[in-house]
Amino acid sequence: MKFDKAVELMKDDIIASVQELVRFRSIEDSPEPGAPFGREIRNCLDRTLQICSGLGFKTENFDGFAGHAEFGEGDE
């Protein structure tokens, strides 16, 4: 399935996920172990990666500093 067709089919879920994520109070706060930018930012990162994983993306968390989600393999 083409990527644009897949996105169109998941449009409502994508919108709901974005709405959920913007509800996090994701502003920089005091660092904690595993949460270098604060607990709420870490919670938002974790939920983002959880959503991506549920959609079939390969995800990686870089010690709470950043996350990566990858779809597919190779150059395409």
Phi and psi restraints in degrees (range 20) as a CNS / XPLOR table:
assign (resid 1 and name C) (resid 2 and name N)
       (resid 2 and name CA) (resid 2 and name C) 1.0 -67.1 20.0 2
assign (resid 2 and name N) (resid 2 and name CA)
       (resid 2 and name C) (resid 3 and name N) 1.0 148.1 20.0 2
assign (resid 2 and name C) (resid 3 and name N)
       (resid 3 and name CA) (resid 3 and name C) 1.0 -58.9 20.0 2
assign (resid 3 and name N) (resid 3 and name CA)
       (resid 3 and name C) (resid 4 and name N) 1.0 -44.8 20.0 2
assign (resid 3 and name C) (resid 4 and name N)
       (resid 4 and name CA) (resid 4 and name C) 1.0 -64.7 20.0 2
assign (resid 4 and name N) (resid 4 and name CA)
       (resid 4 and name C) (resid 5 and name N) 1.0 -34.1 20.0 2
assign (resid 4 and name C) (resid 5 and name N)
       (resid 5 and name CA) (resid 5 and name C) 1.0 -68.9 20.0 2
assign (resid 5 and name N) (resid 5 and name CA)
       (resid 5 and name C) (resid 6 and name N) 1.0 -41.0 20.0 2
assign (resid 5 and name C) (resid 6 and name N)
       (resid 6 and name CA) (resid 6 and name C) 1.0 -62.4 20.0 2
assign (resid 6 and name N) (resid 6 and name CA)
       (resid 6 and name C) (resid 7 and name N) 1.0 -42.1 20.0 2
assign (resid 6 and name C) (resid 7 and name N)
       (resid 7 and name CA) (resid 7 and name C) 1.0 -62.9 20.0 2
assign (resid 7 and name N) (resid 7 and name CA)
       (resid 7 and name C) (resid 8 and name N) 1.0 -42.9 20.0 2
assign (resid 7 and name C) (resid 8 and name N)
       (resid 8 and name CA) (resid 8 and name C) 1.0 -61.3 20.0 2
assign (resid 8 and name N) (resid 8 and name CA)
       (resid 8 and name C) (resid 9 and name N) 1.0 -40.4 20.0 2
assign (resid 8 and name C) (resid 9 and name N)
       (resid 9 and name CA) (resid 9 and name C) 1.0 -67.5 20.0 2
assign (resid 9 and name N) (resid 9 and name CA)
       (resid 9 and name C) (resid 10 and name N) 1.0 -28.4 20.0 2
assign (resid 9 and name C) (resid 10 and name N)
       (resid 10 and name CA) (resid 10 and name C) 1.0 -100.9 20.0 2
assign (resid 10 and name N) (resid 10 and name CA)
       (resid 10 and name C) (resid 11 and name N) 1.0 10.3 20.0 2
assign (resid 10 and name C) (resid 11 and name N)
       (resid 11 and name CA) (resid 11 and name C) 1.0 -50.4 20.0 2
assign (resid 11 and name N) (resid 11 and name CA)
       (resid 11 and name C) (resid 12 and name N) 1.0 -49.3 20.0 2
assign (resid 11 and name C) (resid 12 and name N)
       (resid 12 and name CA) (resid 12 and name C) 1.0 -63.7 20.0 2
assign (resid 12 and name N) (resid 12 and name CA)
       (resid 12 and name C) (resid 13 and name N) 1.0 -40.6 20.0 2
assign (resid 12 and name C) (resid 13 and name N)
       (resid 13 and name CA) (resid 13 and name C) 1.0 -66.4 20.0 2
assign (resid 13 and name N) (resid 13 and name CA)
       (resid 13 and name C) (resid 14 and name N) 1.0 -38.2 20.0 2
assign (resid 13 and name C) (resid 14 and name N)
       (resid 14 and name CA) (resid 14 and name C) 1.0 -63.4 20.0 2
assign (resid 14 and name N) (resid 14 and name CA)
       (resid 14 and name C) (resid 15 and name N) 1.0 -46.0 20.0 2
assign (resid 14 and name C) (resid 15 and name N)
       (resid 15 and name CA) (resid 15 and name C) 1.0 -61.4 20.0 2
assign (resid 15 and name N) (resid 15 and name CA)
       (resid 15 and name C) (resid 16 and name N) 1.0 -44.3 20.0 2
assign (resid 15 and name C) (resid 16 and name N)
       (resid 16 and name CA) (resid 16 and name C) 1.0 -62.8 20.0 2
assign (resid 16 and name N) (resid 16 and name CA)
       (resid 16 and name C) (resid 17 and name N) 1.0 -38.9 20.0 2
assign (resid 16 and name C) (resid 17 and name N)
       (resid 17 and name CA) (resid 17 and name C) 1.0 -65.8 20.0 2
assign (resid 17 and name N) (resid 17 and name CA)
       (resid 17 and name C) (resid 18 and name N) 1.0 -43.6 20.0 2
assign (resid 17 and name C) (resid 18 and name N)
       (resid 18 and name CA) (resid 18 and name C) 1.0 -62.8 20.0 2
assign (resid 18 and name N) (resid 18 and name CA)
       (resid 18 and name C) (resid 19 and name N) 1.0 -42.4 20.0 2
assign (resid 18 and name C) (resid 19 and name N)
       (resid 19 and name CA) (resid 19 and name C) 1.0 -60.1 20.0 2
assign (resid 19 and name N) (resid 19 and name CA)
       (resid 19 and name C) (resid 20 and name N) 1.0 -40.9 20.0 2
assign (resid 19 and name C) (resid 20 and name N)
       (resid 20 and name CA) (resid 20 and name C) 1.0 -63.7 20.0 2
assign (resid 20 and name N) (resid 20 and name CA)
       (resid 20 and name C) (resid 21 and name N) 1.0 -44.5 20.0 2
assign (resid 20 and name C) (resid 21 and name N)
       (resid 21 and name CA) (resid 21 and name C) 1.0 -68.6 20.0 2
assign (resid 21 and name N) (resid 21 and name CA)
       (resid 21 and name C) (resid 22 and name N) 1.0 -35.5 20.0 2
assign (resid 21 and name C) (resid 22 and name N)
       (resid 22 and name CA) (resid 22 and name C) 1.0 -74.1 20.0 2
assign (resid 22 and name N) (resid 22 and name CA)
       (resid 22 and name C) (resid 23 and name N) 1.0 -8.6 20.0 2
assign (resid 22 and name C) (resid 23 and name N)
       (resid 23 and name CA) (resid 23 and name C) 1.0 -77.8 20.0 2
assign (resid 23 and name N) (resid 23 and name CA)
       (resid 23 and name C) (resid 24 and name N) 1.0 -18.0 20.0 2
assign (resid 23 and name C) (resid 24 and name N)
       (resid 24 and name CA) (resid 24 and name C) 1.0 -66.7 20.0 2
assign (resid 24 and name N) (resid 24 and name CA)
       (resid 24 and name C) (resid 25 and name N) 1.0 140.3 20.0 2
assign (resid 24 and name C) (resid 25 and name N)
       (resid 25 and name CA) (resid 25 and name C) 1.0 -81.9 20.0 2
assign (resid 25 and name N) (resid 25 and name CA)
       (resid 25 and name C) (resid 26 and name N) 1.0 72.9 20.0 2
assign (resid 25 and name C) (resid 26 and name N)
       (resid 26 and name CA) (resid 26 and name C) 1.0 -94.4 20.0 2
assign (resid 26 and name N) (resid 26 and name CA)
       (resid 26 and name C) (resid 27 and name N) 1.0 64.5 20.0 2
assign (resid 26 and name C) (resid 27 and name N)
       (resid 27 and name CA) (resid 27 and name C) 1.0 -114.4 20.0 2
assign (resid 27 and name N) (resid 27 and name CA)
       (resid 27 and name C) (resid 28 and name N) 1.0 150.8 20.0 2
assign (resid 27 and name C) (resid 28 and name N)
       (resid 28 and name CA) (resid 28 and name C) 1.0 -57.2 20.0 2
assign (resid 28 and name N) (resid 28 and name CA)
       (resid 28 and name C) (resid 29 and name N) 1.0 137.7 20.0 2
assign (resid 28 and name C) (resid 29 and name N)
       (resid 29 and name CA) (resid 29 and name C) 1.0 -139.7 20.0 2
assign (resid 29 and name N) (resid 29 and name CA)
       (resid 29 and name C) (resid 30 and name N) 1.0 -175.1 20.0 2
assign (resid 29 and name C) (resid 30 and name N)
       (resid 30 and name CA) (resid 30 and name C) 1.0 -61.9 20.0 2
assign (resid 30 and name N) (resid 30 and name CA)
       (resid 30 and name C) (resid 31 and name N) 1.0 133.7 20.0 2
assign (resid 30 and name C) (resid 31 and name N)
       (resid 31 and name CA) (resid 31 and name C) 1.0 -67.9 20.0 2
assign (resid 31 and name N) (resid 31 and name CA)
       (resid 31 and name C) (resid 32 and name N) 1.0 148.9 20.0 2
assign (resid 31 and name C) (resid 32 and name N)
       (resid 32 and name CA) (resid 32 and name C) 1.0 -133.5 20.0 2
assign (resid 32 and name N) (resid 32 and name CA)
       (resid 32 and name C) (resid 33 and name N) 1.0 163.6 20.0 2
assign (resid 32 and name C) (resid 33 and name N)
       (resid 33 and name CA) (resid 33 and name C) 1.0 -56.3 20.0 2
assign (resid 33 and name N) (resid 33 and name CA)
       (resid 33 and name C) (resid 34 and name N) 1.0 125.6 20.0 2
assign (resid 33 and name C) (resid 34 and name N)
       (resid 34 and name CA) (resid 34 and name C) 1.0 79.3 20.0 2
assign (resid 34 and name N) (resid 34 and name CA)
       (resid 34 and name C) (resid 35 and name N) 1.0 -4.1 20.0 2
assign (resid 34 and name C) (resid 35 and name N)
       (resid 35 and name CA) (resid 35 and name C) 1.0 -135.2 20.0 2
assign (resid 35 and name N) (resid 35 and name CA)
       (resid 35 and name C) (resid 36 and name N) 1.0 72.5 20.0 2
assign (resid 35 and name C) (resid 36 and name N)
       (resid 36 and name CA) (resid 36 and name C) 1.0 -63.4 20.0 2
assign (resid 36 and name N) (resid 36 and name CA)
       (resid 36 and name C) (resid 37 and name N) 1.0 -18.1 20.0 2
assign (resid 36 and name C) (resid 37 and name N)
       (resid 37 and name CA) (resid 37 and name C) 1.0 -113.1 20.0 2
assign (resid 37 and name N) (resid 37 and name CA)
       (resid 37 and name C) (resid 38 and name N) 1.0 10.5 20.0 2
assign (resid 37 and name C) (resid 38 and name N)
       (resid 38 and name CA) (resid 38 and name C) 1.0 111.8 20.0 2
assign (resid 38 and name N) (resid 38 and name CA)
       (resid 38 and name C) (resid 39 and name N) 1.0 159.0 20.0 2
assign (resid 38 and name C) (resid 39 and name N)
       (resid 39 and name CA) (resid 39 and name C) 1.0 -64.3 20.0 2
assign (resid 39 and name N) (resid 39 and name CA)
       (resid 39 and name C) (resid 40 and name N) 1.0 -43.2 20.0 2
assign (resid 39 and name C) (resid 40 and name N)
       (resid 40 and name CA) (resid 40 and name C) 1.0 -68.3 20.0 2
assign (resid 40 and name N) (resid 40 and name CA)
       (resid 40 and name C) (resid 41 and name N) 1.0 -35.7 20.0 2
assign (resid 40 and name C) (resid 41 and name N)
       (resid 41 and name CA) (resid 41 and name C) 1.0 -65.4 20.0 2
assign (resid 41 and name N) (resid 41 and name CA)
       (resid 41 and name C) (resid 42 and name N) 1.0 -40.2 20.0 2
assign (resid 41 and name C) (resid 42 and name N)
       (resid 42 and name CA) (resid 42 and name C) 1.0 -63.6 20.0 2
assign (resid 42 and name N) (resid 42 and name CA)
       (resid 42 and name C) (resid 43 and name N) 1.0 -42.1 20.0 2
assign (resid 42 and name C) (resid 43 and name N)
       (resid 43 and name CA) (resid 43 and name C) 1.0 -60.8 20.0 2
assign (resid 43 and name N) (resid 43 and name CA)
       (resid 43 and name C) (resid 44 and name N) 1.0 -40.7 20.0 2
assign (resid 43 and name C) (resid 44 and name N)
       (resid 44 and name CA) (resid 44 and name C) 1.0 -66.0 20.0 2
assign (resid 44 and name N) (resid 44 and name CA)
       (resid 44 and name C) (resid 45 and name N) 1.0 -43.4 20.0 2
assign (resid 44 and name C) (resid 45 and name N)
       (resid 45 and name CA) (resid 45 and name C) 1.0 -60.4 20.0 2
assign (resid 45 and name N) (resid 45 and name CA)
       (resid 45 and name C) (resid 46 and name N) 1.0 -47.3 20.0 2
assign (resid 45 and name C) (resid 46 and name N)
       (resid 46 and name CA) (resid 46 and name C) 1.0 -59.7 20.0 2
assign (resid 46 and name N) (resid 46 and name CA)
       (resid 46 and name C) (resid 47 and name N) 1.0 -44.2 20.0 2
assign (resid 46 and name C) (resid 47 and name N)
       (resid 47 and name CA) (resid 47 and name C) 1.0 -66.9 20.0 2
assign (resid 47 and name N) (resid 47 and name CA)
       (resid 47 and name C) (resid 48 and name N) 1.0 -38.8 20.0 2
assign (resid 47 and name C) (resid 48 and name N)
       (resid 48 and name CA) (resid 48 and name C) 1.0 -59.8 20.0 2
assign (resid 48 and name N) (resid 48 and name CA)
       (resid 48 and name C) (resid 49 and name N) 1.0 -46.9 20.0 2
assign (resid 48 and name C) (resid 49 and name N)
       (resid 49 and name CA) (resid 49 and name C) 1.0 -67.2 20.0 2
assign (resid 49 and name N) (resid 49 and name CA)
       (resid 49 and name C) (resid 50 and name N) 1.0 -34.4 20.0 2
assign (resid 49 and name C) (resid 50 and name N)
       (resid 50 and name CA) (resid 50 and name C) 1.0 -64.0 20.0 2
assign (resid 50 and name N) (resid 50 and name CA)
       (resid 50 and name C) (resid 51 and name N) 1.0 -44.9 20.0 2
assign (resid 50 and name C) (resid 51 and name N)
       (resid 51 and name CA) (resid 51 and name C) 1.0 -61.0 20.0 2
assign (resid 51 and name N) (resid 51 and name CA)
       (resid 51 and name C) (resid 52 and name N) 1.0 -47.5 20.0 2
assign (resid 51 and name C) (resid 52 and name N)
       (resid 52 and name CA) (resid 52 and name C) 1.0 -61.4 20.0 2
assign (resid 52 and name N) (resid 52 and name CA)
       (resid 52 and name C) (resid 53 and name N) 1.0 -43.2 20.0 2
assign (resid 52 and name C) (resid 53 and name N)
       (resid 53 and name CA) (resid 53 and name C) 1.0 -60.6 20.0 2
assign (resid 53 and name N) (resid 53 and name CA)
       (resid 53 and name C) (resid 54 and name N) 1.0 -42.1 20.0 2
assign (resid 53 and name C) (resid 54 and name N)
       (resid 54 and name CA) (resid 54 and name C) 1.0 -63.9 20.0 2
assign (resid 54 and name N) (resid 54 and name CA)
       (resid 54 and name C) (resid 55 and name N) 1.0 -23.1 20.0 2
assign (resid 54 and name C) (resid 55 and name N)
       (resid 55 and name CA) (resid 55 and name C) 1.0 -90.7 20.0 2
assign (resid 55 and name N) (resid 55 and name CA)
       (resid 55 and name C) (resid 56 and name N) 1.0 2.8 20.0 2
assign (resid 55 and name C) (resid 56 and name N)
       (resid 56 and name CA) (resid 56 and name C) 1.0 96.7 20.0 2
assign (resid 56 and name N) (resid 56 and name CA)
       (resid 56 and name C) (resid 57 and name N) 1.0 6.6 20.0 2
assign (resid 56 and name C) (resid 57 and name N)
       (resid 57 and name CA) (resid 57 and name C) 1.0 -78.7 20.0 2
assign (resid 57 and name N) (resid 57 and name CA)
       (resid 57 and name C) (resid 58 and name N) 1.0 147.2 20.0 2
assign (resid 57 and name C) (resid 58 and name N)
       (resid 58 and name CA) (resid 58 and name C) 1.0 -83.5 20.0 2
assign (resid 58 and name N) (resid 58 and name CA)
       (resid 58 and name C) (resid 59 and name N) 1.0 126.0 20.0 2
assign (resid 58 and name C) (resid 59 and name N)
       (resid 59 and name CA) (resid 59 and name C) 1.0 -120.4 20.0 2
assign (resid 59 and name N) (resid 59 and name CA)
       (resid 59 and name C) (resid 60 and name N) 1.0 156.9 20.0 2
assign (resid 59 and name C) (resid 60 and name N)
       (resid 60 and name CA) (resid 60 and name C) 1.0 -147.0 20.0 2
assign (resid 60 and name N) (resid 60 and name CA)
       (resid 60 and name C) (resid 61 and name N) 1.0 138.3 20.0 2
assign (resid 60 and name C) (resid 61 and name N)
       (resid 61 and name CA) (resid 61 and name C) 1.0 -110.3 20.0 2
assign (resid 61 and name N) (resid 61 and name CA)
       (resid 61 and name C) (resid 62 and name N) 1.0 126.6 20.0 2
assign (resid 61 and name C) (resid 62 and name N)
       (resid 62 and name CA) (resid 62 and name C) 1.0 -99.6 20.0 2
assign (resid 62 and name N) (resid 62 and name CA)
       (resid 62 and name C) (resid 63 and name N) 1.0 70.4 20.0 2
assign (resid 62 and name C) (resid 63 and name N)
       (resid 63 and name CA) (resid 63 and name C) 1.0 54.5 20.0 2
assign (resid 63 and name N) (resid 63 and name CA)
       (resid 63 and name C) (resid 64 and name N) 1.0 32.5 20.0 2
assign (resid 63 and name C) (resid 64 and name N)
       (resid 64 and name CA) (resid 64 and name C) 1.0 81.6 20.0 2
assign (resid 64 and name N) (resid 64 and name CA)
       (resid 64 and name C) (resid 65 and name N) 1.0 -4.5 20.0 2
assign (resid 64 and name C) (resid 65 and name N)
       (resid 65 and name CA) (resid 65 and name C) 1.0 -80.6 20.0 2
assign (resid 65 and name N) (resid 65 and name CA)
       (resid 65 and name C) (resid 66 and name N) 1.0 -35.8 20.0 2
assign (resid 65 and name C) (resid 66 and name N)
       (resid 66 and name CA) (resid 66 and name C) 1.0 -163.5 20.0 2
assign (resid 66 and name N) (resid 66 and name CA)
       (resid 66 and name C) (resid 67 and name N) 1.0 166.1 20.0 2
assign (resid 66 and name C) (resid 67 and name N)
       (resid 67 and name CA) (resid 67 and name C) 1.0 -131.3 20.0 2
assign (resid 67 and name N) (resid 67 and name CA)
       (resid 67 and name C) (resid 68 and name N) 1.0 161.7 20.0 2
assign (resid 67 and name C) (resid 68 and name N)
       (resid 68 and name CA) (resid 68 and name C) 1.0 -137.1 20.0 2
assign (resid 68 and name N) (resid 68 and name CA)
       (resid 68 and name C) (resid 69 and name N) 1.0 134.6 20.0 2
assign (resid 68 and name C) (resid 69 and name N)
       (resid 69 and name CA) (resid 69 and name C) 1.0 -127.7 20.0 2
assign (resid 69 and name N) (resid 69 and name CA)
       (resid 69 and name C) (resid 70 and name N) 1.0 128.9 20.0 2
assign (resid 69 and name C) (resid 70 and name N)
       (resid 70 and name CA) (resid 70 and name C) 1.0 -126.4 20.0 2
assign (resid 70 and name N) (resid 70 and name CA)
       (resid 70 and name C) (resid 71 and name N) 1.0 134.0 20.0 2
assign (resid 70 and name C) (resid 71 and name N)
       (resid 71 and name CA) (resid 71 and name C) 1.0 -118.3 20.0 2
assign (resid 71 and name N) (resid 71 and name CA)
       (resid 71 and name C) (resid 72 and name N) 1.0 125.9 20.0 2
assign (resid 71 and name C) (resid 72 and name N)
       (resid 72 and name CA) (resid 72 and name C) 1.0 84.8 20.0 2
assign (resid 72 and name N) (resid 72 and name CA)
       (resid 72 and name C) (resid 73 and name N) 1.0 -172.7 20.0 2
assign (resid 72 and name C) (resid 73 and name N)
       (resid 73 and name CA) (resid 73 and name C) 1.0 -138.2 20.0 2
assign (resid 73 and name N) (resid 73 and name CA)
       (resid 73 and name C) (resid 74 and name N) 1.0 153.0 20.0 2
assign (resid 73 and name C) (resid 74 and name N)
       (resid 74 and name CA) (resid 74 and name C) 1.0 77.5 20.0 2
assign (resid 74 and name N) (resid 74 and name CA)
       (resid 74 and name C) (resid 75 and name N) 1.0 -156.8 20.0 2
assign (resid 74 and name C) (resid 75 and name N)
       (resid 75 and name CA) (resid 75 and name C) 1.0 -83.7 20.0 2
assign (resid 75 and name N) (resid 75 and name CA)
       (resid 75 and name C) (resid 76 and name N) 1.0 -13.5 20.0 2
